[in-house]
């Protein structure tokens, strides 16, 4: 995030300003899912891909010893990893979310994990320092609202995931929340409890139900009272 006349917000900061801690954690979960690190477990719960492999009993292939008469092969010189092929380092919030999923958990439990709370507090402190978030009571400033409006115009709700870069997908989730989840990762979001379930009741049409594994949780930041506040 840069400050000054031009403010560039990252998806985690956008989500935190728009929808509060739950929205920011949701973006982190989607980021990990797109990297293949996190998947849906039991309904309403999340788990790491490593945990799912262990639960399925997938063990590494057995190692065979070389014949006793064969001379040991000379060691090849170690080569440094190619930076272009290495995955980009995770932002602190995504790293904290992955650590919180050492055991399968629902989104409310992930959000309440100590490491995740610390990463959220760091994001909030940065937003307050940039003049985008007021502390008491927590609400967006006028500058933050203008920045969110500009980003929403620049990143409208996508109609398909096809051809959408990961960075744009995360920004869409940060800006648009559940509607973007329905477009980009509908099955994962529903199974993991990131979006509400719609049910049909005879004669009453559709109604929504909170995700399994906990309610919506968290508090979205208000726009302030009165005339909209000041910076």
C-alpha positions as CSV (number, residue, x, y, z in Angstrom):
1,X,0.0,0.0,0.0
2,X,1.3,3.4,-1.0
3,X,0.3,6.6,0.6
4,X,0.0,10.2,-0.6
5,X,-2.1,11.5,-3.5
6,X,-2.2,8.1,-5.1
7,X,-3.3,5.1,-2.9
8,X,-2.7,1.6,-4.2
9,X,-4.4,-1.0,-2.1
10,X,-3.7,-4.7,-2.2
11,X,-6.6,-7.2,-2.1
12,X,-6.2,-8.0,1.6
13,X,-6.4,-4.3,2.5
14,X,-9.4,-3.8,0.1
15,X,-11.3,-6.7,1.7
16,X,-10.5,-5.5,5.2
17,X,-11.9,-2.0,4.4
18,X,-14.9,-3.3,2.6
19,X,-16.0,-6.2,4.8
20,X,-13.9,-6.3,7.9
21,X,-11.7,-9.2,9.2
22,X,-13.9,-12.1,7.8
23,X,-13.6,-10.6,4.3
24,X,-9.8,-10.3,4.5
25,X,-9.5,-13.9,5.8
26,X,-11.7,-15.1,2.9
27,X,-9.4,-13.5,0.4
28,X,-6.4,-15.2,2.0
29,X,-8.3,-18.6,1.9
30,X,-9.0,-18.1,-1.8
31,X,-5.4,-17.2,-2.5
32,X,-4.2,-20.4,-0.8
33,X,-6.8,-22.4,-2.7
34,X,-5.8,-21.0,-6.1
35,X,-2.2,-22.0,-5.2
36,X,-3.3,-25.5,-4.4
37,X,-2.5,-25.2,-0.7
38,X,-6.0,-25.3,0.8
39,X,-9.2,-27.2,-0.1
40,X,-12.6,-27.9,1.3
41,X,-12.8,-30.6,3.9
42,X,-16.0,-31.7,5.6
43,X,-18.9,-29.3,4.9
44,X,-18.1,-25.9,6.3
45,X,-14.4,-26.7,7.0
46,X,-11.1,-26.0,5.4
47,X,-7.9,-28.1,5.3
48,X,-4.5,-28.0,3.8
49,X,-3.8,-30.1,0.8
50,X,-1.0,-31.9,2.7
51,X,-3.5,-32.8,5.5
52,X,-5.9,-34.3,3.0
53,X,-3.2,-36.5,1.4
54,X,-2.2,-37.8,4.9
55,X,-5.8,-38.5,5.8
56,X,-6.2,-40.5,2.6
57,X,-3.2,-42.6,3.5
58,X,-1.0,-41.5,0.6
59,X,2.5,-42.3,1.6
60,X,5.6,-41.4,-0.3
61,X,6.9,-44.1,-2.7
62,X,9.2,-46.6,-1.0
63,X,12.9,-46.0,-1.5
64,X,15.1,-48.9,-2.8
65,X,18.7,-49.3,-1.9
66,X,21.2,-49.6,-4.7
67,X,23.0,-52.9,-5.2
68,X,25.9,-53.4,-2.8
69,X,28.5,-53.9,-5.6
70,X,27.5,-50.7,-7.5
71,X,29.9,-47.8,-6.7
72,X,28.3,-44.6,-5.4
73,X,27.5,-42.1,-8.2
74,X,29.3,-38.8,-7.9
75,X,27.2,-36.0,-6.5
76,X,26.2,-33.4,-9.0
77,X,27.0,-29.8,-8.0
78,X,24.1,-28.1,-6.3
79,X,22.3,-25.6,-8.4
80,X,20.5,-22.6,-7.1
81,X,16.7,-22.6,-7.5
82,X,15.3,-20.7,-10.4
83,X,13.6,-17.6,-9.0
84,X,11.2,-17.6,-11.9
85,X,9.9,-21.1,-11.1
86,X,9.7,-20.6,-7.4
87,X,6.2,-19.7,-6.0
88,X,5.9,-16.1,-4.8
89,X,6.2,-15.7,-1.0
90,X,2.9,-15.5,0.8
91,X,1.7,-12.2,2.4
92,X,1.7,-12.4,6.2
93,X,-2.1,-12.9,6.4
94,X,-2.1,-15.8,4.0
95,X,0.9,-17.3,5.8
96,X,-1.0,-17.0,9.1
97,X,-4.1,-18.6,7.7
98,X,-2.1,-21.5,6.4
99,X,-0.5,-22.0,9.8
100,X,-3.9,-21.8,11.4
101,X,-5.0,-24.8,9.2
102,X,-2.4,-27.2,10.7
103,X,-5.6,-29.0,11.6
104,X,-8.9,-28.7,9.7
105,X,-11.1,-25.8,10.9
106,X,-14.0,-23.6,9.9
107,X,-13.6,-20.0,8.8
108,X,-14.6,-18.5,12.2
109,X,-11.9,-20.7,13.9
110,X,-9.3,-19.6,11.4
111,X,-10.2,-16.0,11.9
112,X,-9.9,-16.3,15.7
113,X,-6.4,-18.0,15.5
114,X,-3.8,-15.9,17.3
115,X,-1.5,-15.7,14.3
116,X,-4.4,-14.6,12.1
117,X,-5.5,-12.0,14.6
118,X,-2.0,-10.6,14.7
119,X,-1.7,-10.4,10.9
120,X,-5.1,-8.6,10.8
121,X,-4.0,-6.2,13.5
122,X,-0.9,-5.4,11.4
123,X,-3.1,-4.7,8.4
124,X,-5.4,-2.5,10.4
125,X,-2.5,-0.5,11.8
126,X,-1.2,0.2,8.3
127,X,-4.6,1.4,7.1
128,X,-5.0,3.7,10.1
129,X,-1.5,5.1,9.5
130,X,-2.5,5.8,5.9
131,X,-5.6,7.7,7.0
132,X,-8.0,5.1,5.6
133,X,-9.4,3.6,8.8
134,X,-10.5,5.2,12.0
135,X,-10.1,3.2,15.2
136,X,-12.9,4.3,17.6
137,X,-15.4,3.3,16.4
138,X,-13.8,1.4,13.5
139,X,-15.0,2.9,10.2
140,X,-13.7,3.8,6.8
141,X,-12.6,7.4,6.1
142,X,-13.8,9.4,3.1
143,X,-10.4,8.8,1.4
144,X,-11.0,5.0,1.8
145,X,-14.5,5.2,0.3
146,X,-13.2,7.1,-2.7
147,X,-10.4,4.5,-3.2
148,X,-12.9,1.6,-3.0
149,X,-15.2,3.3,-5.5
150,X,-12.4,3.9,-7.9
151,X,-11.2,0.2,-7.6
152,X,-14.8,-1.0,-8.1
153,X,-15.0,0.9,-11.3
154,X,-11.7,-0.4,-12.4
155,X,-12.5,-4.0,-11.4
156,X,-16.1,-4.8,-12.2
157,X,-17.6,-8.1,-11.1
158,X,-16.2,-10.7,-13.5
159,X,-18.6,-12.9,-15.5
160,X,-16.2,-15.9,-15.8
161,X,-13.0,-17.2,-14.3
162,X,-11.6,-18.1,-17.7
163,X,-8.4,-16.1,-18.5
164,X,-8.6,-14.1,-15.3
165,X,-5.2,-13.6,-13.6
166,X,-4.9,-14.7,-10.0
167,X,-4.3,-11.1,-8.9
168,X,-7.5,-9.9,-10.6
169,X,-9.4,-12.8,-9.1
170,X,-8.3,-11.9,-5.6
171,X,-9.2,-8.3,-6.2
172,X,-12.6,-9.3,-7.4
173,X,-13.2,-11.3,-4.2
174,X,-11.9,-8.4,-2.1
175,X,-14.2,-5.9,-3.8
176,X,-17.4,-7.9,-4.5
177,X,-17.4,-10.6,-1.8
178,X,-19.9,-13.4,-2.3
179,X,-21.0,-12.5,-5.8
180,X,-17.4,-13.0,-6.9
181,X,-17.1,-16.3,-5.0
182,X,-20.1,-17.6,-6.9
183,X,-18.4,-16.8,-10.2
184,X,-14.8,-17.7,-9.5
185,X,-14.8,-20.7,-7.0
186,X,-18.5,-21.6,-6.5
187,X,-18.0,-25.3,-5.5
188,X,-15.1,-24.7,-3.1
189,X,-16.7,-21.6,-1.6
190,X,-19.9,-23.5,-0.9
191,X,-18.3,-26.6,0.6
192,X,-15.8,-24.6,2.6
193,X,-18.5,-22.4,4.2
194,X,-17.4,-19.1,2.5
195,X,-20.8,-18.4,1.1
196,X,-24.4,-19.0,2.4
197,X,-26.4,-21.9,1.2
198,X,-29.7,-21.2,-0.6
199,X,-32.6,-23.5,0.1
200,X,-36.0,-23.8,-1.5
201,X,-39.0,-24.0,0.8
202,X,-42.3,-25.0,-0.8
203,X,-44.4,-21.9,-1.5
204,X,-41.8,-19.5,-0.1
205,X,-39.1,-19.5,-2.7
206,X,-35.4,-19.2,-1.9
207,X,-34.0,-18.3,1.5
208,X,-30.4,-18.3,2.7
209,X,-28.8,-20.2,5.5
210,X,-25.6,-19.4,7.3
211,X,-22.6,-21.6,6.3
212,X,-21.9,-24.7,8.3
213,X,-19.2,-24.4,10.7
214,X,-20.3,-21.0,12.1
215,X,-22.1,-17.9,11.2
216,X,-20.9,-15.0,9.2
217,X,-18.9,-13.6,12.0
218,X,-16.7,-10.5,12.0
219,X,-17.8,-6.9,11.6
220,X,-17.7,-4.9,8.4
221,X,-16.5,-1.4,8.8
222,X,-19.2,1.2,8.6
223,X,-18.9,4.4,6.5
224,X,-19.2,6.6,9.6
225,X,-22.1,8.5,10.8
226,X,-23.6,11.9,10.1
227,X,-22.4,13.5,6.9
228,X,-20.0,10.7,6.1
229,X,-17.1,11.8,8.3
230,X,-13.9,13.4,7.3
231,X,-10.3,12.3,6.6
